[in-house]
């Protein structure tokens, strides 16, 4: 992307990344495993998960591309064309975070802001993205600022609360007794020893969305824990559904407040795995629509970026 205005500020939009095709899954998985190739069994398991969702890996990459393009349009509308120029940087797939910074440098960008497509901060997630971006920016002589979190931005909360209301409507006669189950990607439990704000921010987002949606019956759970042999934050969503079944709960609306787009952890872990698990226990499971390139979500991102550029703390 070429810079169209003098002194444009580069916006590095970062996310986890996903392979572009089924053929790219092994390289992607190897990068996640820090250069250690997956076993044949591990590769088969991940591949089967991608194959199980409609469209395989392709719509997942398109979602991220669409979010970056939509943020660019929103920034152009709010600040004028060429004031901000968006670049993409992925953690585990090309274009990598370092590629995004290199593209900025090639375009002559000297000032940049990084934002991750994850509203809540953790040193293990957002912190890791920013560390890589900061180190690469310093090498390229780019002054770099980082958006730490935006988990309580009014536009984000409003967009999510509307989705909760819509999701409850889909439950029809079961809506009055439904439990809203907020979820987010688990992290290794050792993060608690670091006094990391991740869990508290997720609860804050959940409480704010529940209040805005007029919901009293809600709980929080974790999902998508890694298979590392180490303890991860819990309880997992399947454990929570098992408990809710024993308590007589018949309908739940899963609200993944730690995720902002349709990807594997949503389309497989919730829509296929968790839904099947719930149905086997006579629980009806619905899920809110994901934000993807929703205008309100884009407004939250753009406002946060512009605020930081103008010296407002986030």
NUTI-957505 format. One record per residue (C-alpha): residue number from 1; residue in three letters; x, y, z. Coordinates in nm, 4 decimals, decimal comma. Example, Ala and Ser with C-alpha at 12.3 -4.5 7.8 and 13.67 -1.06 7.14 Angstrom:
! residues 2
+-----+------+----------+----------+----------+
! pos ! code !     east !    north !       up !
+-----+------+----------+----------+----------+
!   1 !  ALA !   1,2300 !  -0,4500 !   0,7800 !
!   2 !  SER !   1,3670 !  -0,1060 !   0,7140 !
+-----+------+----------+----------+----------+
//
This chain:
! residues 314
+-----+------+----------+----------+----------+
! pos ! code !     east !    north !       up !
+-----+------+----------+----------+----------+
!   1 !  UNK !   0,0000 !   0,0000 !   0,0000 !
!   2 !  UNK !   0,1493 !   0,3307 !  -0,0997 !
!   3 !  UNK !   0,1367 !   0,6389 !   0,1184 !
!   4 !  UNK !  -0,0908 !   0,9046 !  -0,0292 !
!   5 !  UNK !  -0,0164 !   1,1949 !   0,2040 !
!   6 !  UNK !   0,2957 !   1,3487 !   0,3503 !
!   7 !  UNK !   0,3667 !   1,2504 !   0,7113 !
!   8 !  UNK !   0,1042 !   0,9751 !   0,7116 !
!   9 !  UNK !   0,0846 !   0,7664 !   1,0281 !
!  10 !  UNK !   0,1110 !   0,3945 !   0,9693 !
!  11 !  UNK !  -0,1386 !   0,1711 !   1,1490 !
!  12 !  UNK !  -0,0159 !  -0,1837 !   1,2042 !
!  13 !  UNK !  -0,3264 !  -0,3999 !   1,2440 !
!  14 !  UNK !  -0,2234 !  -0,7269 !   1,4067 !
!  15 !  UNK !  -0,3940 !  -1,0601 !   1,4597 !
!  16 !  UNK !  -0,3100 !  -1,4250 !   1,5173 !
!  17 !  UNK !  -0,3196 !  -1,5288 !   1,1529 !
!  18 !  UNK !  -0,4421 !  -1,8346 !   0,9703 !
!  19 !  UNK !  -0,3095 !  -2,0371 !   0,6734 !
!  20 !  UNK !  -0,4214 !  -1,9343 !   0,3267 !
!  21 !  UNK !  -0,4955 !  -2,2900 !   0,2169 !
!  22 !  UNK !  -0,5060 !  -2,6467 !   0,3435 !
!  23 !  UNK !  -0,1573 !  -2,6936 !   0,2006 !
!  24 !  UNK !  -0,0266 !  -2,4194 !   0,4278 !
!  25 !  UNK !  -0,1514 !  -2,5729 !   0,7538 !
!  26 !  UNK !   0,1688 !  -2,7641 !   0,8325 !
!  27 !  UNK !   0,3934 !  -2,4580 !   0,7963 !
!  28 !  UNK !   0,1451 !  -2,2551 !   1,0018 !
!  29 !  UNK !   0,1333 !  -2,5174 !   1,2769 !
!  30 !  UNK !   0,5119 !  -2,5453 !   1,2753 !
!  31 !  UNK !   0,5412 !  -2,1688 !   1,3303 !
!  32 !  UNK !   0,2970 !  -2,1869 !   1,6224 !
!  33 !  UNK !   0,5142 !  -2,4638 !   1,7689 !
!  34 !  UNK !   0,8235 !  -2,2419 !   1,7422 !
!  35 !  UNK !   0,9788 !  -2,4335 !   1,4561 !
!  36 !  UNK !   0,8878 !  -2,7815 !   1,5744 !
!  37 !  UNK !   0,6809 !  -2,9642 !   1,3096 !
!  38 !  UNK !   0,3569 !  -3,1216 !   1,4354 !
!  39 !  UNK !   0,3194 !  -3,4966 !   1,4541 !
!  40 !  UNK !   0,1142 !  -3,6637 !   1,1835 !
!  41 !  UNK !  -0,1682 !  -3,7034 !   1,4334 !
!  42 !  UNK !  -0,1588 !  -3,3373 !   1,5361 !
!  43 !  UNK !  -0,1533 !  -3,2236 !   1,1739 !
!  44 !  UNK !  -0,4451 !  -3,4493 !   1,0861 !
!  45 !  UNK !  -0,6468 !  -3,3197 !   1,3809 !
!  46 !  UNK !  -0,5977 !  -2,9521 !   1,2902 !
!  47 !  UNK !  -0,6585 !  -3,0158 !   0,9207 !
!  48 !  UNK !  -0,9826 !  -3,1997 !   0,9963 !
!  49 !  UNK !  -1,1021 !  -2,9039 !   1,2015 !
!  50 !  UNK !  -1,0455 !  -2,6648 !   0,9121 !
!  51 !  UNK !  -1,2157 !  -2,9065 !   0,6738 !
!  52 !  UNK !  -1,5168 !  -2,9308 !   0,9044 !
!  53 !  UNK !  -1,6047 !  -2,5614 !   0,8820 !
!  54 !  UNK !  -1,7811 !  -2,4219 !   0,5777 !
!  55 !  UNK !  -1,5251 !  -2,2928 !   0,3279 !
!  56 !  UNK !  -1,2240 !  -2,4340 !   0,5120 !
!  57 !  UNK !  -0,9457 !  -2,1831 !   0,5814 !
!  58 !  UNK !  -1,0292 !  -1,9375 !   0,3054 !
!  59 !  UNK !  -1,3025 !  -1,7268 !   0,4708 !
!  60 !  UNK !  -1,0893 !  -1,6972 !   0,7847 !
!  61 !  UNK !  -0,8145 !  -1,5093 !   0,6020 !
!  62 !  UNK !  -1,0736 !  -1,3041 !   0,4141 !
!  63 !  UNK !  -1,2256 !  -1,1928 !   0,7458 !
!  64 !  UNK !  -0,8986 !  -1,0387 !   0,8633 !
!  65 !  UNK !  -0,8328 !  -0,8777 !   0,5264 !
!  66 !  UNK !  -1,1839 !  -0,7337 !   0,5374 !
!  67 !  UNK !  -1,1315 !  -0,5892 !   0,8841 !
!  68 !  UNK !  -0,8121 !  -0,4100 !   0,7816 !
!  69 !  UNK !  -0,9790 !  -0,2687 !   0,4695 !
!  70 !  UNK !  -1,2833 !  -0,1569 !   0,6691 !
!  71 !  UNK !  -1,0657 !   0,0140 !   0,9301 !
!  72 !  UNK !  -0,8850 !   0,1994 !   0,6519 !
!  73 !  UNK !  -1,2170 !   0,3237 !   0,5134 !
!  74 !  UNK !  -1,3311 !   0,4321 !   0,8597 !
!  75 !  UNK !  -1,0090 !   0,6207 !   0,9313 !
!  76 !  UNK !  -1,0349 !   0,7920 !   0,5921 !
!  77 !  UNK !  -1,3909 !   0,9001 !   0,6731 !
!  78 !  UNK !  -1,3035 !   1,0312 !   1,0175 !
!  79 !  UNK !  -0,9639 !   1,1889 !   0,9538 !
!  80 !  UNK !  -0,9372 !   1,2337 !   0,5781 !
!  81 !  UNK !  -0,7664 !   1,0166 !   0,3190 !
!  82 !  UNK !  -0,3954 !   0,9602 !   0,3620 !
!  83 !  UNK !  -0,3709 !   1,0729 !   0,7235 !
!  84 !  UNK !  -0,3547 !   0,7107 !   0,8368 !
!  85 !  UNK !  -0,2412 !   0,4134 !   0,6290 !
!  86 !  UNK !  -0,3216 !   0,0599 !   0,7468 !
!  87 !  UNK !  -0,0848 !  -0,2353 !   0,7189 !
!  88 !  UNK !  -0,1423 !  -0,5924 !   0,8255 !
!  89 !  UNK !   0,0884 !  -0,7946 !   1,0511 !
!  90 !  UNK !   0,0119 !  -1,1511 !   1,1577 !
!  91 !  UNK !   0,1660 !  -1,3498 !   1,4424 !
!  92 !  UNK !   0,1858 !  -1,6895 !   1,2763 !
!  93 !  UNK !   0,1357 !  -1,6358 !   0,9017 !
!  94 !  UNK !   0,2436 !  -1,4043 !   0,6238 !
!  95 !  UNK !   0,2429 !  -1,1118 !   0,6183 !
!  96 !  UNK !   0,4127 !  -1,1452 !   0,9551 !
!  97 !  UNK !   0,4303 !  -0,8572 !   1,2021 !
!  98 !  UNK !   0,7847 !  -0,7884 !   1,0822 !
!  99 !  UNK !   0,6610 !  -0,7826 !   0,7206 !
! 100 !  UNK !   0,4028 !  -0,5188 !   0,8074 !
! 101 !  UNK !   0,6637 !  -0,2960 !   0,9702 !
! 102 !  UNK !   0,9007 !  -0,3466 !   0,6755 !
! 103 !  UNK !   0,6248 !  -0,2402 !   0,4358 !
! 104 !  UNK !   0,5763 !   0,0774 !   0,6377 !
! 105 !  UNK !   0,9470 !   0,1545 !   0,6235 !
! 106 !  UNK !   0,9506 !   0,0955 !   0,2479 !
! 107 !  UNK !   0,6676 !   0,3487 !   0,2107 !
! 108 !  UNK !   0,8560 !   0,6074 !   0,4114 !
! 109 !  UNK !   0,6465 !   0,5851 !   0,7274 !
! 110 !  UNK !   0,8298 !   0,7327 !   1,0279 !
! 111 !  UNK !   0,5493 !   0,7204 !   1,2861 !
! 112 !  UNK !   0,3257 !   0,4224 !   1,3554 !
! 113 !  UNK !   0,0584 !   0,2904 !   1,5887 !
! 114 !  UNK !  -0,0024 !  -0,0768 !   1,6562 !
! 115 !  UNK !  -0,3430 !  -0,2229 !   1,7402 !
! 116 !  UNK !  -0,4363 !  -0,5884 !   1,7869 !
! 117 !  UNK !  -0,7713 !  -0,7347 !   1,6877 !
! 118 !  UNK !  -0,8216 !  -0,8444 !   2,0491 !
! 119 !  UNK !  -0,9927 !  -0,5999 !   2,2873 !
! 120 !  UNK !  -0,8376 !  -0,7228 !   2,6137 !
! 121 !  UNK !  -0,4706 !  -0,7010 !   2,7113 !
! 122 !  UNK !  -0,2458 !  -0,9844 !   2,8194 !
! 123 !  UNK !   0,1308 !  -0,9877 !   2,8254 !
! 124 !  UNK !   0,1067 !  -1,3280 !   2,6535 !
! 125 !  UNK !  -0,1113 !  -1,2039 !   2,3688 !
! 126 !  UNK !  -0,1237 !  -0,8314 !   2,2941 !
! 127 !  UNK !   0,2023 !  -0,7775 !   2,4824 !
! 128 !  UNK !   0,3799 !  -1,0300 !   2,2622 !
! 129 !  UNK !   0,2506 !  -0,8718 !   1,9427 !
! 130 !  UNK !   0,3605 !  -0,5282 !   2,0539 !
! 131 !  UNK !   0,7059 !  -0,6458 !   2,1596 !
! 132 !  UNK !   0,7731 !  -0,7858 !   1,8132 !
! 133 !  UNK !   0,6353 !  -0,4754 !   1,6426 !
! 134 !  UNK !   0,8309 !  -0,2383 !   1,8673 !
! 135 !  UNK !   1,1590 !  -0,4217 !   1,8102 !
! 136 !  UNK !   1,1128 !  -0,4202 !   1,4336 !
! 137 !  UNK !   1,0053 !  -0,0552 !   1,4300 !
! 138 !  UNK !   1,3201 !   0,0447 !   1,6182 !
! 139 !  UNK !   1,5323 !  -0,1348 !   1,3579 !
! 140 !  UNK !   1,3546 !   0,0615 !   1,0843 !
! 141 !  UNK !   1,3713 !   0,3982 !   1,2604 !
! 142 !  UNK !   0,9951 !   0,4184 !   1,3065 !
! 143 !  UNK !   0,8515 !   0,5829 !   1,6194 !
! 144 !  UNK !   0,5992 !   0,3321 !   1,7501 !
! 145 !  UNK !   0,3023 !   0,3598 !   1,9892 !
! 146 !  UNK !   0,0923 !   0,0683 !   2,1082 !
! 147 !  UNK !  -0,2789 !   0,0480 !   2,1808 !
! 148 !  UNK !  -0,2873 !  -0,1625 !   2,4964 !
! 149 !  UNK !  -0,6596 !  -0,2361 !   2,5141 !
! 150 !  UNK !  -1,0046 !  -0,1091 !   2,4189 !
! 151 !  UNK !  -1,2194 !  -0,3592 !   2,6059 !
! 152 !  UNK !  -1,4684 !  -0,1023 !   2,7381 !
! 153 !  UNK !  -1,5014 !   0,1253 !   2,4365 !
! 154 !  UNK !  -1,8676 !   0,2341 !   2,4180 !
! 155 !  UNK !  -1,9025 !   0,1378 !   2,0504 !
! 156 !  UNK !  -1,7634 !  -0,2107 !   2,1195 !
! 157 !  UNK !  -1,9961 !  -0,2653 !   2,4152 !
! 158 !  UNK !  -2,2982 !  -0,1394 !   2,2224 !
! 159 !  UNK !  -2,2225 !  -0,3587 !   1,9206 !
! 160 !  UNK !  -2,1862 !  -0,6669 !   2,1392 !
! 161 !  UNK !  -2,4972 !  -0,5918 !   2,3451 !
! 162 !  UNK !  -2,7059 !  -0,5660 !   2,0272 !
! 163 !  UNK !  -2,5781 !  -0,9080 !   1,9243 !
! 164 !  UNK !  -2,6724 !  -1,0518 !   2,2619 !
! 165 !  UNK !  -3,0253 !  -0,9162 !   2,2252 !
! 166 !  UNK !  -3,0499 !  -1,0584 !   1,8707 !
! 167 !  UNK !  -2,9170 !  -1,3949 !   1,9881 !
! 168 !  UNK !  -3,1712 !  -1,4167 !   2,2691 !
! 169 !  UNK !  -3,4491 !  -1,3379 !   2,0223 !
! 170 !  UNK !  -3,3403 !  -1,6401 !   1,8168 !
! 171 !  UNK !  -3,4038 !  -1,8600 !   2,1202 !
! 172 !  UNK !  -3,7727 !  -1,7720 !   2,1007 !
! 173 !  UNK !  -3,9717 !  -1,9229 !   2,3884 !
! 174 !  UNK !  -3,6484 !  -2,0331 !   2,5555 !
! 175 !  UNK !  -3,5051 !  -1,6832 !   2,5838 !
! 176 !  UNK !  -3,6474 !  -1,6045 !   2,9280 !
! 177 !  UNK !  -3,4648 !  -1,8963 !   3,0881 !
! 178 !  UNK !  -3,1518 !  -1,8694 !   2,8730 !
! 179 !  UNK !  -2,8087 !  -1,8200 !   3,0240 !
! 180 !  UNK !  -2,5644 !  -1,5902 !   2,8436 !
! 181 !  UNK !  -2,2265 !  -1,7600 !   2,8501 !
! 182 !  UNK !  -1,9386 !  -1,5219 !   2,7791 !
! 183 !  UNK !  -1,6155 !  -1,6849 !   2,6624 !
! 184 !  UNK !  -1,2587 !  -1,6117 !   2,5602 !
! 185 !  UNK !  -0,9439 !  -1,7963 !   2,4615 !
! 186 !  UNK !  -0,7745 !  -1,9542 !   2,7602 !
! 187 !  UNK !  -0,4114 !  -1,8841 !   2,8451 !
! 188 !  UNK !  -0,1567 !  -2,0795 !   3,0505 !
! 189 !  UNK !  -0,2522 !  -2,0508 !   3,4178 !
! 190 !  UNK !   0,0905 !  -1,9109 !   3,5024 !
! 191 !  UNK !  -0,0362 !  -1,5792 !   3,3638 !
! 192 !  UNK !  -0,2117 !  -1,5287 !   3,6982 !
! 193 !  UNK !   0,1240 !  -1,5140 !   3,8739 !
! 194 !  UNK !   0,2125 !  -1,2137 !   3,6578 !
! 195 !  UNK !  -0,0884 !  -1,0159 !   3,7862 !
! 196 !  UNK !  -0,1941 !  -1,0011 !   3,4228 !
! 197 !  UNK !  -0,5117 !  -0,7934 !   3,3573 !
! 198 !  UNK !  -0,6529 !  -1,0319 !   3,0934 !
! 199 !  UNK !  -0,9066 !  -1,2159 !   3,3103 !
! 200 !  UNK !  -1,0239 !  -0,8987 !   3,4866 !
! 201 !  UNK !  -1,0675 !  -0,7135 !   3,1579 !
! 202 !  UNK !  -1,2694 !  -1,0005 !   3,0122 !
! 203 !  UNK !  -1,5002 !  -0,9960 !   3,3133 !
! 204 !  UNK !  -1,5313 !  -0,6189 !   3,2812 !
! 205 !  UNK !  -1,6290 !  -0,6480 !   2,9139 !
! 206 !  UNK !  -1,8777 !  -0,9248 !   2,9946 !
! 207 !  UNK !  -2,0380 !  -0,7267 !   3,2772 !
! 208 !  UNK !  -2,0658 !  -0,4133 !   3,0630 !
! 209 !  UNK !  -2,2257 !  -0,6044 !   2,7738 !
! 210 !  UNK !  -2,4669 !  -0,7853 !   3,0058 !
! 211 !  UNK !  -2,5723 !  -0,4566 !   3,1650 !
! 212 !  UNK !  -2,6216 !  -0,2870 !   2,8262 !
! 213 !  UNK !  -2,8249 !  -0,5827 !   2,7008 !
! 214 !  UNK !  -3,0373 !  -0,5974 !   3,0162 !
! 215 !  UNK !  -2,9128 !  -0,9470 !   3,1004 !
! 216 !  UNK !  -2,9072 !  -1,0734 !   3,4602 !
! 217 !  UNK !  -2,8316 !  -1,4418 !   3,4017 !
! 218 !  UNK !  -2,4765 !  -1,4726 !   3,2748 !
! 219 !  UNK !  -2,1506 !  -1,6492 !   3,3470 !
! 220 !  UNK !  -1,7985 !  -1,6507 !   3,2075 !
! 221 !  UNK !  -1,6015 !  -1,9498 !   3,0824 !
! 222 !  UNK !  -1,2806 !  -2,0271 !   2,8967 !
! 223 !  UNK !  -1,2299 !  -2,2113 !   2,5697 !
! 224 !  UNK !  -0,9747 !  -2,3350 !   2,3158 !
! 225 !  UNK !  -0,6955 !  -2,4130 !   2,5641 !
! 226 !  UNK !  -0,3695 !  -2,5324 !   2,4106 !
! 227 !  UNK !  -0,2441 !  -2,8881 !   2,4495 !
! 228 !  UNK !   0,0896 !  -2,8102 !   2,6139 !
! 229 !  UNK !   0,0863 !  -3,0376 !   2,9144 !
! 230 !  UNK !   0,0734 !  -2,7333 !   3,1413 !
! 231 !  UNK !  -0,2321 !  -2,6038 !   3,3331 !
! 232 !  UNK !  -0,4480 !  -2,3516 !   3,1462 !
! 233 !  UNK !  -0,7139 !  -2,1160 !   3,2767 !
! 234 !  UNK !  -1,0467 !  -2,2870 !   3,3346 !
! 235 !  UNK !  -1,3119 !  -2,4062 !   3,3529 !
! 236 !  UNK !  -1,3316 !  -2,4940 !   2,9848 !
! 237 !  UNK !  -1,6607 !  -2,4355 !   2,8050 !
! 238 !  UNK !  -1,7299 !  -2,8105 !   2,7847 !
! 239 !  UNK !  -1,6836 !  -2,8451 !   3,1595 !
! 240 !  UNK !  -1,9142 !  -2,5485 !   3,2109 !
! 241 !  UNK !  -2,1802 !  -2,6983 !   2,9850 !
! 242 !  UNK !  -2,1571 !  -3,0255 !   3,1778 !
! 243 !  UNK !  -2,2197 !  -2,8405 !   3,5039 !
! 244 !  UNK !  -2,5020 !  -2,6319 !   3,3563 !
! 245 !  UNK !  -2,6677 !  -2,9522 !   3,2360 !
! 246 !  UNK !  -2,6588 !  -3,0936 !   3,5884 !
! 247 !  UNK !  -2,8193 !  -2,7702 !   3,7100 !
! 248 !  UNK !  -3,1064 !  -2,8060 !   3,4638 !
! 249 !  UNK !  -3,0111 !  -2,5274 !   3,2221 !
! 250 !  UNK !  -3,1791 !  -2,5854 !   2,8843 !
! 251 !  UNK !  -3,0550 !  -2,2979 !   2,6678 !
! 252 !  UNK !  -2,7364 !  -2,0916 !   2,6440 !
! 253 !  UNK !  -2,6224 !  -1,8042 !   2,4247 !
! 254 !  UNK !  -2,2455 !  -1,8191 !   2,3815 !
! 255 !  UNK !  -2,0948 !  -1,4722 !   2,3550 !
! 256 !  UNK !  -1,7224 !  -1,4891 !   2,2679 !
! 257 !  UNK !  -1,6176 !  -1,1454 !   2,3958 !
! 258 !  UNK !  -1,2492 !  -1,2302 !   2,3575 !
! 259 !  UNK !  -1,2864 !  -1,2828 !   1,9824 !
! 260 !  UNK !  -1,3826 !  -1,0338 !   1,7120 !
! 261 !  UNK !  -1,4257 !  -1,2440 !   1,3984 !
! 262 !  UNK !  -1,5362 !  -1,5777 !   1,2612 !
! 263 !  UNK !  -1,2374 !  -1,8098 !   1,2821 !
! 264 !  UNK !  -1,1538 !  -2,1642 !   1,3890 !
! 265 !  UNK !  -1,2054 !  -2,1104 !   1,7632 !
! 266 !  UNK !  -1,5553 !  -1,9857 !   1,6898 !
! 267 !  UNK !  -1,6668 !  -2,1850 !   1,3856 !
! 268 !  UNK !  -1,5319 !  -2,5165 !   1,5138 !
! 269 !  UNK !  -1,4775 !  -2,4961 !   1,8905 !
! 270 !  UNK !  -1,8171 !  -2,3358 !   1,9554 !
! 271 !  UNK !  -2,0375 !  -2,4024 !   1,6529 !
! 272 !  UNK !  -1,9415 !  -2,7674 !   1,6067 !
! 273 !  UNK !  -1,7733 !  -2,9090 !   1,9172 !
! 274 !  UNK !  -1,9534 !  -2,7180 !   2,1944 !
! 275 !  UNK !  -2,2911 !  -2,7292 !   2,0182 !
! 276 !  UNK !  -2,2711 !  -3,1077 !   1,9739 !
! 277 !  UNK !  -2,1666 !  -3,1464 !   2,3374 !
! 278 !  UNK !  -2,4593 !  -2,9282 !   2,4481 !
! 279 !  UNK !  -2,7153 !  -3,1083 !   2,2310 !
! 280 !  UNK !  -2,6088 !  -3,4420 !   2,3799 !
! 281 !  UNK !  -2,7065 !  -3,2944 !   2,7181 !
! 282 !  UNK !  -3,0375 !  -3,1521 !   2,5955 !
! 283 !  UNK !  -2,9087 !  -2,7943 !   2,5963 !
! 284 !  UNK !  -2,9885 !  -2,5666 !   2,3056 !
! 285 !  UNK !  -2,6776 !  -2,3662 !   2,2222 !
! 286 !  UNK !  -2,6842 !  -2,0522 !   2,0114 !
! 287 !  UNK !  -2,4017 !  -1,8062 !   1,9460 !
! 288 !  UNK !  -2,3987 !  -1,4320 !   1,8804 !
! 289 !  UNK !  -2,2958 !  -1,3039 !   1,5382 !
! 290 !  UNK !  -1,9292 !  -1,2083 !   1,5385 !
! 291 !  UNK !  -1,8187 !  -0,8492 !   1,4893 !
! 292 !  UNK !  -1,6000 !  -0,9002 !   1,1810 !
! 293 !  UNK !  -1,6093 !  -0,5633 !   0,9950 !
! 294 !  UNK !  -1,9129 !  -0,4253 !   1,1815 !
! 295 !  UNK !  -1,9164 !  -0,0429 !   1,1511 !
! 296 !  UNK !  -1,9391 !   0,0048 !   1,5274 !
! 297 !  UNK !  -1,6371 !  -0,2171 !   1,5860 !
! 298 !  UNK !  -1,4467 !  -0,0289 !   1,3187 !
! 299 !  UNK !  -1,5493 !   0,2979 !   1,4870 !
! 300 !  UNK !  -1,4131 !   0,1692 !   1,8187 !
! 301 !  UNK !  -1,0805 !   0,0789 !   1,6579 !
! 302 !  UNK !  -1,0546 !   0,4051 !   1,4645 !
! 303 !  UNK !  -1,1444 !   0,6210 !   1,7635 !
! 304 !  UNK !  -0,8875 !   0,4408 !   1,9782 !
! 305 !  UNK !  -0,6160 !   0,4847 !   1,7153 !
! 306 !  UNK !  -0,6940 !   0,8529 !   1,6549 !
! 307 !  UNK !  -0,7064 !   0,9145 !   2,0281 !
! 308 !  UNK !  -0,3614 !   0,7654 !   2,0803 !
! 309 !  UNK !  -0,2242 !   0,9597 !   1,7831 !
! 310 !  UNK !  -0,3565 !   1,2796 !   1,9402 !
! 311 !  UNK !  -0,2062 !   1,2024 !   2,2788 !
! 312 !  UNK !  -0,5110 !   1,0541 !   2,4491 !
! 313 !  UNK !  -0,4242 !   0,7555 !   2,6663 !
! 314 !  UNK !  -0,6132 !   0,4332 !   2,6005 !
+-----+------+----------+----------+----------+
//
